[in-house]
Amino acid sequence: MKSWLYKCAGIFISVLFLYLAVRQVDLSESARVLSTVRPGWLVAATLVYLSNFPFRALRWRRILWNHKALSLKEILVPVMVGHMANNVLPARSGEIYRGHFLGRRTQMSSSSAVGSIVVERTFDGLMLVVVLLLVFLLFPQAHFLGGAALLTGLVFLVLAASILFYSFATEGANRMINKLLGLLPQKLKGFIALRLRLLLQGMRALSSAREHLQVASYTVLIWFLEAAAVALVITSFNVTLPLSGYFLVFALIVLSTTLPSGPGYVGPYQYAFVLALGFFAVSREMALTISVAAHLILLGSITVIGLVLLWREQLRPKPSTSRAKPELRKERVG
């Protein structure tokens, strides 16, 4: 029941933002704008966007390294399939699917894989906080960022603080968690404790400042490539913005993908372009057309690749069930 309500809420949010994006837009003018695009720039944008996925795989590989050493190929396919799933499933459900996909493919705990994704997304969240702070400094008059930006930043800051606390105060955190688990019925306690232990093992993936710096460096590079791809899509329509303008557009796009919208971020994604480009007197027709092009070229490309990889995965021989499962550390919780 809750799942059904959540999906309905996501669809409602998508429809609402899509209405905000297309209202007062002359769709015939948007179609005319589409004829002015320079295809070569769109090709370049696609290549730049796709080039960020190997670095995403390297980042995830670094996070997982202390838990299980995996090759780049073993990581890259789940990364691409997971992003495809994010684009076709509501509420970023692809993140959980990615963890289970990797676990099934490499014979490792899915809970640990999901825990590592929490770490990965925390770094992305902290990067978003930095971007939003810069946007507030560059555009103090941009009141439309307001509450949503502050709430998103607060969530990621709390999550990052929790992970750091667990990483550097593991024993104390485990004692506190065990006390809380002790309040539960025995059967429920055993069910939750096993999965929580695996999840926390995945979250405790980075143990040194050097490892944190490596993951942070990958995160900065990933975000730079994605921002560059968006800038190339905008340029393909002969629209030129100051550097701060591209920065604002990208910040609002990323913020729009954090909303619990319907599949593919439809609605919030379009409104982010209309809102940001309108700040620089770009017409709503032009902004909407650019948003659709970015959606199809960038998100569409990884969706197609992910679907092909998933189809190929179904043709692979199933791993032998006789293979020994990886041993778990004998800890009470973490």
C-alpha positions in Angstrom: 0.0 0.0 0.0 2.8 2.4 1.0 4.7 1.5 -2.2 1.6 2.3 -4.3 1.1 5.7 -2.6 4.8 6.6 -3.1 4.5 5.8 -6.8 1.4 7.9 -7.1 3.1 10.8 -5.3 6.1 10.5 -7.7 3.8 10.6 -10.7 1.9 13.6 -9.2 5.2 15.5 -8.7 6.3 14.7 -12.3 2.9 15.9 -13.7 3.0 19.1 -11.6 6.5 20.1 -12.6 5.8 19.2 -16.2 2.8 21.5 -16.2 5.0 24.3 -14.7 7.5 23.7 -17.4 5.1 23.7 -20.4 2.6 26.4 -19.3 2.8 29.6 -21.4 5.0 27.7 -23.9 4.3 27.9 -27.7 4.9 24.3 -28.6 5.1 25.1 -32.3 7.9 27.6 -31.6 9.7 24.9 -29.5 9.5 22.6 -32.6 11.0 25.4 -34.7 13.8 25.9 -32.2 14.7 22.2 -32.6 15.5 22.7 -36.2 18.4 25.1 -35.2 20.3 22.5 -33.3 23.9 21.6 -34.3 24.1 17.8 -34.2 27.8 17.7 -33.8 27.6 19.4 -30.4 25.0 16.8 -29.3 27.3 14.0 -30.3 30.1 15.6 -28.3 27.8 16.0 -25.3 26.9 12.4 -25.5 30.5 11.2 -25.6 31.5 13.5 -22.7 28.5 12.3 -20.7 29.2 8.6 -21.3 32.9 9.1 -20.4 31.9 9.7 -16.8 30.8 6.1 -16.2 34.2 4.5 -16.2 35.2 7.0 -13.5 32.0 6.1 -11.6 33.0 2.5 -11.8 36.5 3.3 -10.6 35.1 5.2 -7.7 32.7 2.4 -6.7 35.6 -0.1 -7.1 37.7 2.0 -4.7 34.9 2.0 -2.1 34.4 -1.8 -2.4 38.1 -2.6 -2.5 38.5 -3.3 1.2 35.4 -5.6 1.1 36.1 -7.4 -2.2 38.6 -6.7 -5.0 36.7 -6.5 -8.3 37.8 -5.7 -11.8 36.7 -2.6 -13.6 34.6 -4.6 -16.0 32.8 -6.3 -13.1 31.9 -2.9 -11.8 31.2 -1.0 -15.0 28.3 -3.2 -16.2 26.3 -2.8 -12.9 27.0 0.9 -12.8 25.5 1.3 -16.3 22.6 -1.0 -15.7 21.9 0.7 -12.4 21.7 4.1 -14.0 19.4 2.7 -16.7 17.2 1.4 -13.9 17.2 4.8 -12.2 15.9 6.3 -15.5 13.0 3.9 -15.9 12.0 3.2 -12.2 10.5 5.8 -9.9 12.3 7.3 -6.8 15.8 6.3 -7.8 15.0 2.6 -7.2 17.8 1.8 -9.5 20.3 2.3 -6.7 18.9 -0.7 -4.8 18.7 -2.7 -8.0 22.3 -1.9 -8.8 23.4 -3.3 -5.4 21.5 -6.5 -6.0 22.7 -6.8 -9.6 26.3 -6.5 -8.5 25.8 -9.0 -5.6 24.2 -11.5 -7.9 26.9 -11.0 -10.6 29.9 -11.3 -8.3 28.7 -13.6 -5.6 28.9 -10.9 -2.8 26.4 -9.7 -0.3 23.8 -7.4 -1.8 23.4 -5.6 1.5 27.2 -4.8 1.5 26.9 -3.5 -2.1 24.0 -1.3 -1.1 26.0 0.0 1.9 28.8 1.0 -0.4 26.3 2.8 -2.6 25.2 4.8 0.4 28.9 5.9 0.8 29.1 6.8 -2.9 25.9 8.8 -2.8 27.0 10.6 0.3 30.1 11.9 -1.6 27.7 13.0 -4.4 25.5 14.7 -1.7 28.4 16.6 -0.2 29.4 17.7 -3.7 25.8 18.9 -4.2 26.1 20.9 -0.9 29.3 22.6 -2.2 27.6 23.4 -5.5 24.5 24.9 -3.8 26.6 27.0 -1.5 28.5 28.4 -4.5 25.1 29.1 -6.3 23.9 31.0 -3.2 27.1 33.1 -3.3 26.9 33.7 -7.1 23.1 34.3 -7.2 22.0 35.7 -3.8 18.7 36.8 -5.5 17.8 33.3 -6.5 15.1 32.8 -3.9 13.7 29.8 -5.8 16.4 27.6 -4.4 15.2 28.2 -0.8 13.8 25.4 1.3 14.4 22.4 -1.1 18.1 23.2 -1.4 18.5 23.6 2.4 16.7 20.4 3.2 18.6 18.4 0.7 21.9 19.8 2.0 21.0 19.1 5.5 20.1 15.4 4.7 23.4 14.8 3.1 25.4 16.5 5.8 23.7 14.4 8.5 24.3 11.2 6.4 28.0 12.1 6.0 28.4 12.8 9.7 26.8 9.5 10.5 29.1 7.6 8.2 32.2 9.4 9.5 31.1 8.7 13.1 30.6 5.0 12.4 34.0 4.8 10.6 36.0 6.4 13.4 33.9 5.2 16.4 32.9 1.7 15.3 33.0 -0.1 18.6 30.9 2.6 20.4 28.4 2.8 17.5 28.1 -1.0 17.5 27.4 -1.1 21.3 24.7 1.6 20.8 23.1 -0.3 17.9 23.2 -3.6 19.8 21.3 -2.0 22.7 18.7 -0.7 20.3 18.4 -4.1 18.7 18.0 -5.7 22.1 14.6 -3.9 22.5 13.2 -5.9 19.5 11.6 -9.4 19.6 14.2 -12.2 19.1 13.1 -13.2 15.6 12.9 -9.7 14.3 16.2 -8.9 15.9 18.0 -11.7 14.1 16.4 -10.8 10.8 17.4 -7.1 11.1 20.9 -7.7 12.7 22.2 -9.8 9.8 21.2 -7.3 7.1 22.3 -4.3 9.2 25.7 -5.9 9.8 26.3 -6.4 6.0 25.0 -2.9 5.3 27.3 -1.3 7.9 30.3 -3.3 6.5 29.6 -1.7 3.1 29.4 1.7 4.7 32.7 1.3 6.6 34.5 0.9 3.3 37.0 3.8 3.6 39.4 3.7 6.5 42.1 6.3 5.6 42.3 9.9 4.6 44.0 8.8 1.3 41.0 6.6 0.4 38.6 9.4 1.2 40.7 11.8 -1.0 40.7 9.3 -3.9 36.9 8.9 -3.8 36.5 12.7 -3.5 38.7 13.2 -6.6 36.7 10.8 -8.7 33.5 12.6 -7.5 34.8 16.0 -8.7 35.8 14.6 -12.1 32.5 12.8 -12.5 30.5 16.0 -11.8 32.8 18.1 -14.1 32.1 15.7 -17.0 28.4 15.8 -16.4 28.3 19.6 -16.2 30.4 19.8 -19.4 27.9 17.5 -21.2 25.0 19.8 -20.2 26.9 22.9 -21.3 27.6 21.3 -24.7 23.8 20.5 -25.1 23.0 24.2 -24.3 25.7 25.4 -26.8 24.3 23.1 -29.5 21.3 25.5 -29.6 23.5 28.5 -30.1 22.8 29.7 -26.6 25.8 31.2 -24.8 25.8 31.7 -21.0 28.4 33.1 -18.6 30.3 30.3 -16.6 28.0 31.0 -13.6 25.0 30.4 -15.9 26.1 26.9 -16.8 26.8 26.4 -13.1 23.3 27.4 -12.1 21.7 25.2 -14.8 23.6 22.1 -13.7 22.9 22.8 -10.0 19.2 22.9 -10.6 19.3 19.8 -12.8 21.1 17.8 -10.0 18.7 19.2 -7.4 15.7 18.2 -9.6 16.9 14.5 -9.7 16.8 14.3 -5.9 13.0 14.8 -5.9 10.8 11.6 -5.6 9.4 12.0 -9.1 8.2 9.5 -11.6 10.4 7.5 -14.0 13.2 9.3 -15.7 12.8 12.5 -13.6 10.3 13.7 -16.2 8.9 17.1 -15.1 11.4 18.3 -12.5 14.2 17.9 -15.1 12.4 20.1 -17.7 11.4 22.7 -15.1 15.0 22.9 -13.9 16.1 24.0 -17.4 13.2 26.4 -17.8 13.8 28.0 -14.4 17.6 28.3 -14.7 17.7 29.5 -18.3 14.9 31.9 -17.7 17.2 33.6 -15.2 19.3 34.6 -18.3 16.4 35.7 -20.4 16.3 32.5 -22.5 12.8 32.0 -23.8 10.7 29.2 -22.2 10.3 27.6 -25.7 14.1 27.5 -26.1 14.6 26.2 -22.5 12.0 23.5 -22.9 13.5 22.3 -26.2 17.0 22.2 -24.7 15.7 20.2 -21.7 14.0 17.6 -24.0 17.2 17.3 -26.0 19.3 16.8 -22.9 16.9 14.3 -21.6 16.9 12.2 -24.8 20.6 12.6 -25.6 22.1 12.2 -22.1 19.7 10.1 -20.1 18.5 8.3 -23.2 21.9 7.1 -24.2 22.8 5.5 -20.9 19.3 4.0 -20.7 19.7 2.3 -24.1 23.2 1.0 -23.2 22.0 -0.2 -19.9 19.1 -2.1 -21.5 21.4 -3.8 -23.9 23.9 -4.8 -21.2 21.0 -6.1 -19.1 19.7 -8.2 -22.0 23.2 -9.6 -22.6 23.4 -10.4 -18.9 20.4 -12.6 -19.2 22.2 -14.6 -21.8 25.2 -15.3 -19.5 25.5 -18.7 -17.8 24.2 -18.5 -14.3 27.0 -18.7 -11.6 27.3 -22.0 -9.9 25.4 -22.2 -6.7 28.1 -24.5 -5.3 30.6 -21.7 -5.1 31.4 -20.8 -1.5 29.8 -17.6 -0.3 32.2 -14.9 1.0 32.8 -15.2 4.7 31.5 -12.6 7.0 33.4 -11.0 9.7 32.3 -12.3 13.1 31.1 -9.1 14.6 27.9 -8.6 16.5 26.8 -5.8 14.2 29.4 -4.0 12.3 
